[in-house]
């Protein structure tokens, strides 16, 4: 089992070179059964039933860190929901002294247990906490995330808001949209309004890009790009489509670039998907002149007019 715990390093576009840690190496254990999950569909469960020992987990991760010191981030995940792991706090407290200087710690969660005090204590030990928010209205939430019966949207949102008010690191929200399910204006507006009120550093907006558990479809990059405009003045990352046929090749003047970025900071990777070559040169000129700045948000660089 130890050999299955650590995977990578892999290149994560949004976080750099990542060494992954799977807290549920025996198989899927999750309190959601999301339509888009890359794992097989499975009834949501309230707790982990097969638990890797804390000793085996620490041993495996410590060894992997010694073998892979040149990474950007240690990513804690699971075949399911990592905050269901009962020894998360003890693991992080023990492993932190062995993490190389300059390496960030990251957890990928669905956000469902952020209101639990013991979970908040564990999450506070991470440099970056990423949570999912696919539905902020009741219908969308239940249809796309298919949560365990004991999870309510009201409590989930309250838990995220409470944790965000205490957390000192970088909080990242992932919004994954499915065609015809949770991409309606009602849900998008509810997500935007909620994220406005919490201390979120970045929003990763995306759609289905791996074979899903159920028969659902992705929305187009162009539609994602339009939806991103609703997250005004927030740092929004879109999927990188450099070689995609949906390359947008938009042409902007310097004034138009500044107006665009004043409304929504844009990641350096995304620029290559949106702008044609001459506009990319203008971007670099504006940066060289000091009209634009580059800000690193949760290991991803953005053009912004803010300091």
C-alpha positions as CSV (number, residue, x, y, z in Angstrom):
1,X,0.0,0.0,0.0
2,X,2.9,2.4,0.7
3,X,4.0,2.4,-2.9
4,X,0.5,3.6,-4.0
5,X,0.4,6.6,-1.7
6,X,2.8,9.0,-3.6
7,X,2.6,9.7,-7.3
8,X,4.6,12.0,-9.6
9,X,6.2,14.4,-9.8
10,X,3.8,15.7,-12.5
11,X,3.5,19.1,-14.1
12,X,0.5,21.0,-12.9
13,X,-0.2,24.0,-15.1
14,X,-1.8,25.9,-12.2
15,X,0.7,25.0,-9.4
16,X,4.0,24.0,-11.0
17,X,5.9,20.7,-10.5
18,X,3.7,18.7,-8.1
19,X,4.4,15.6,-6.0
20,X,1.0,14.0,-5.2
21,X,-0.1,12.2,-2.0
22,X,-3.2,10.0,-2.2
23,X,-4.8,9.6,1.2
24,X,-7.2,6.9,-0.1
25,X,-4.9,4.6,-2.1
26,X,-7.2,1.6,-1.7
27,X,-9.9,3.2,-3.9
28,X,-12.6,5.9,-4.1
29,X,-13.9,7.1,-0.8
30,X,-15.9,10.4,-1.1
31,X,-18.9,12.1,0.4
32,X,-19.8,13.4,-3.1
33,X,-20.5,11.4,-6.3
34,X,-19.9,14.2,-8.9
35,X,-21.2,13.7,-12.4
36,X,-17.9,14.7,-13.9
37,X,-15.6,12.7,-11.6
38,X,-12.8,10.9,-13.4
39,X,-13.2,7.9,-11.1
40,X,-16.0,5.5,-11.5
41,X,-19.4,6.5,-10.1
42,X,-20.0,5.3,-6.5
43,X,-22.5,6.1,-3.8
44,X,-21.4,8.9,-1.6
45,X,-20.1,7.9,1.8
46,X,-19.9,9.8,5.1
47,X,-16.5,8.6,6.2
48,X,-13.5,6.6,5.1
49,X,-13.8,2.9,5.7
50,X,-10.3,1.8,4.6
51,X,-7.7,3.9,6.3
52,X,-3.9,3.9,5.6
53,X,-2.0,4.0,8.8
54,X,-0.4,7.3,9.8
55,X,3.0,5.5,10.2
56,X,2.8,4.2,6.6
57,X,1.7,7.5,5.2
58,X,4.5,9.5,6.9
59,X,7.1,6.9,5.9
60,X,6.0,6.9,2.3
61,X,5.9,10.7,1.9
62,X,9.1,11.4,3.8
63,X,11.0,9.0,1.5
64,X,9.4,10.6,-1.6
65,X,10.4,14.1,-0.5
66,X,14.0,13.0,0.0
67,X,14.0,11.5,-3.6
68,X,12.3,14.6,-5.1
69,X,13.6,17.8,-3.5
70,X,13.1,19.9,-6.7
71,X,9.4,20.3,-6.7
72,X,7.1,23.4,-6.4
73,X,4.3,21.9,-4.4
74,X,3.4,18.9,-2.3
75,X,-0.3,18.1,-3.2
76,X,-2.5,16.3,-0.8
77,X,-5.5,14.6,-2.5
78,X,-7.4,11.4,-2.4
79,X,-9.4,9.0,-4.5
80,X,-12.2,11.0,-3.1
81,X,-12.2,13.6,-0.3
82,X,-9.0,14.1,1.6
83,X,-10.5,15.8,4.6
84,X,-12.3,12.5,5.4
85,X,-8.8,11.1,6.4
86,X,-9.0,11.0,10.2
87,X,-5.3,11.7,10.8
88,X,-4.9,14.7,8.5
89,X,-3.8,17.1,11.2
90,X,-1.3,14.6,12.7
91,X,0.1,13.9,9.3
92,X,0.6,17.5,8.3
93,X,2.1,18.4,11.7
94,X,4.6,15.6,11.4
95,X,5.6,15.9,7.8
96,X,6.0,19.8,7.6
97,X,9.6,19.8,9.0
98,X,10.7,17.5,6.2
99,X,9.3,19.6,3.4
100,X,12.1,21.4,1.5
101,X,12.3,25.2,1.7
102,X,10.3,26.9,-1.0
103,X,7.9,24.0,-1.5
104,X,4.3,24.9,-1.0
105,X,1.8,22.5,0.6
106,X,-1.6,22.2,-1.2
107,X,-4.8,20.3,-0.5
108,X,-7.5,19.6,-3.0
109,X,-10.9,19.3,-1.3
110,X,-14.6,19.6,-2.1
111,X,-15.1,22.0,0.8
112,X,-17.8,20.0,2.4
113,X,-16.1,19.7,5.8
114,X,-14.6,23.2,6.2
115,X,-16.9,24.0,9.1
116,X,-15.6,21.1,11.2
117,X,-13.2,22.5,13.8
118,X,-10.7,19.6,13.6
119,X,-10.6,19.9,9.8
120,X,-10.1,23.7,10.1
121,X,-7.1,23.0,12.3
122,X,-5.6,20.6,9.7
123,X,-6.3,23.0,6.8
124,X,-4.6,25.8,8.6
125,X,-1.3,24.0,8.2
126,X,-1.4,24.2,4.4
127,X,0.0,27.0,2.3
128,X,-2.7,26.7,-0.3
129,X,-6.2,25.3,0.2
130,X,-8.3,24.6,-2.9
131,X,-12.0,23.8,-2.7
132,X,-14.7,23.0,-5.2
133,X,-17.8,25.1,-5.6
134,X,-19.8,23.8,-8.6
135,X,-23.2,24.8,-7.3
136,X,-24.3,27.7,-5.1
137,X,-28.0,27.1,-5.7
138,X,-29.7,24.0,-4.3
139,X,-30.7,22.5,-7.6
140,X,-27.3,22.8,-9.3
141,X,-25.5,21.6,-6.2
142,X,-27.5,18.4,-5.8
143,X,-27.5,17.6,-9.6
144,X,-23.8,18.0,-10.3
145,X,-22.2,17.1,-6.9
146,X,-24.7,14.4,-5.7
147,X,-23.6,14.8,-2.1
148,X,-24.2,12.4,0.8
149,X,-27.6,12.9,2.3
150,X,-26.2,14.4,5.5
151,X,-24.5,17.3,3.6
152,X,-26.5,20.5,3.1
153,X,-25.5,23.3,0.8
154,X,-26.3,25.9,3.5
155,X,-23.9,24.2,6.0
156,X,-21.3,23.7,3.3
157,X,-21.3,27.4,2.4
158,X,-21.3,28.5,6.0
159,X,-18.3,26.2,6.7
160,X,-16.3,27.6,3.8
161,X,-17.1,31.2,4.9
162,X,-16.2,30.5,8.5
163,X,-12.9,28.9,7.5
164,X,-12.0,31.7,5.0
165,X,-12.4,34.3,7.8
166,X,-9.6,32.5,9.8
167,X,-7.3,31.1,7.2
168,X,-3.9,32.9,6.7
169,X,-2.8,31.1,3.5
170,X,-4.0,31.3,-0.1
171,X,-7.6,30.1,-0.7
172,X,-8.4,28.9,-4.2
173,X,-11.9,28.0,-5.5
174,X,-12.4,25.6,-8.3
175,X,-15.6,26.0,-10.3
176,X,-16.3,23.1,-12.8
177,X,-19.2,23.6,-15.1
178,X,-21.1,20.9,-16.9
179,X,-23.2,21.6,-20.1
180,X,-26.9,22.0,-19.3
181,X,-26.4,21.2,-15.6
182,X,-24.8,24.0,-13.6
183,X,-23.9,26.5,-16.3
184,X,-27.1,28.6,-16.0
185,X,-27.0,32.3,-15.0
186,X,-28.8,31.6,-11.7
187,X,-26.0,29.3,-10.5
188,X,-23.2,31.4,-11.9
189,X,-24.5,34.5,-10.2
190,X,-24.9,32.7,-6.9
191,X,-21.3,31.5,-7.1
192,X,-20.0,34.9,-7.9
193,X,-21.9,36.5,-5.1
194,X,-20.7,34.0,-2.6
195,X,-17.0,34.2,-3.7
196,X,-17.2,38.0,-3.5
197,X,-17.8,37.7,0.3
198,X,-14.9,35.4,1.2
199,X,-11.2,35.8,1.2
200,X,-10.5,33.8,-2.0
201,X,-7.2,34.4,-3.7
202,X,-8.0,32.8,-7.1
203,X,-10.7,31.0,-9.0
204,X,-10.0,28.1,-11.3
205,X,-12.8,28.0,-13.8
206,X,-13.1,24.9,-16.0
207,X,-15.2,22.1,-17.5
208,X,-15.1,18.4,-18.1
209,X,-11.6,17.5,-19.6
210,X,-11.2,13.9,-18.7
211,X,-13.6,10.9,-19.2
212,X,-16.3,11.5,-16.7
213,X,-18.1,8.9,-14.4
214,X,-21.4,9.8,-16.0
215,X,-22.7,10.8,-19.4
216,X,-22.1,14.6,-19.3
217,X,-20.6,17.1,-21.7
218,X,-18.1,19.9,-21.3
219,X,-19.0,23.5,-22.2
220,X,-16.8,25.3,-24.8
221,X,-13.7,27.3,-24.0
222,X,-15.5,30.4,-25.5
223,X,-18.4,30.0,-23.2
224,X,-16.0,29.6,-20.2
225,X,-14.3,32.8,-21.3
226,X,-17.6,34.6,-21.4
227,X,-18.6,33.3,-17.9
228,X,-15.2,34.4,-16.5
229,X,-16.2,38.0,-17.2
230,X,-18.8,37.7,-14.4
231,X,-16.0,37.3,-11.8
232,X,-15.2,41.0,-12.0
233,X,-11.9,42.1,-10.5
234,X,-11.1,38.5,-9.3
235,X,-8.1,36.4,-10.3
236,X,-9.6,33.8,-12.6
237,X,-7.6,31.0,-14.3
238,X,-9.0,29.3,-17.4
239,X,-7.8,26.0,-18.9
240,X,-4.8,26.6,-21.2
241,X,-5.6,25.8,-24.8
242,X,-2.5,26.9,-26.6
243,X,-2.7,24.3,-29.3
244,X,-6.5,24.1,-29.4
245,X,-8.6,25.0,-32.5
246,X,-10.6,27.3,-30.2
247,X,-7.6,29.7,-30.1
248,X,-9.3,33.1,-30.0
249,X,-6.7,35.3,-31.6
250,X,-8.3,38.5,-30.4
251,X,-6.7,41.9,-31.2
252,X,-6.6,44.6,-28.6
253,X,-5.1,48.1,-28.4
254,X,-3.1,49.1,-25.4
255,X,-6.1,51.0,-23.9
256,X,-8.3,48.0,-24.5
257,X,-5.8,45.7,-22.8
258,X,-5.7,47.9,-19.8
259,X,-9.5,48.1,-19.6
260,X,-9.8,44.3,-20.0
261,X,-7.3,43.6,-17.2
262,X,-8.8,46.3,-14.9
263,X,-12.0,44.3,-14.9
264,X,-10.4,40.8,-14.7
265,X,-6.7,40.0,-14.1
266,X,-5.5,37.4,-16.6
267,X,-3.0,34.6,-16.2
268,X,0.0,34.6,-18.4
269,X,-0.9,31.2,-19.8
270,X,-4.4,32.3,-20.7
271,X,-3.1,35.3,-22.7
272,X,-1.7,32.9,-25.2
273,X,-5.1,31.3,-25.8
274,X,-6.9,34.7,-26.1
275,X,-4.7,37.2,-27.8
276,X,-3.1,37.3,-31.3
277,X,0.7,37.8,-31.5
278,X,0.8,41.6,-31.8
279,X,-1.4,42.0,-28.8
280,X,0.9,39.7,-26.8
281,X,3.7,42.1,-27.7
282,X,1.7,45.0,-26.5
283,X,1.1,43.2,-23.2
284,X,4.9,42.8,-22.7
285,X,5.4,46.5,-23.6
286,X,2.8,47.6,-21.0
287,X,4.5,45.4,-18.4
288,X,7.9,46.8,-19.3
289,X,6.6,50.4,-19.0
290,X,5.1,49.6,-15.5
291,X,1.5,50.0,-16.6
292,X,0.9,46.3,-15.9
293,X,2.2,44.2,-13.0
294,X,2.7,40.5,-12.6
295,X,1.3,39.0,-9.4
296,X,1.8,35.4,-8.3
297,X,-1.4,33.9,-6.9
298,X,-1.2,30.4,-5.5
299,X,1.8,29.6,-7.7
300,X,0.2,31.0,-10.9
301,X,1.2,34.3,-12.5
302,X,-1.3,36.9,-13.5
303,X,-1.1,40.3,-15.3
304,X,-2.9,42.9,-13.2
305,X,-3.0,46.6,-12.7
306,X,-2.9,46.1,-8.9
307,X,0.2,46.2,-6.9
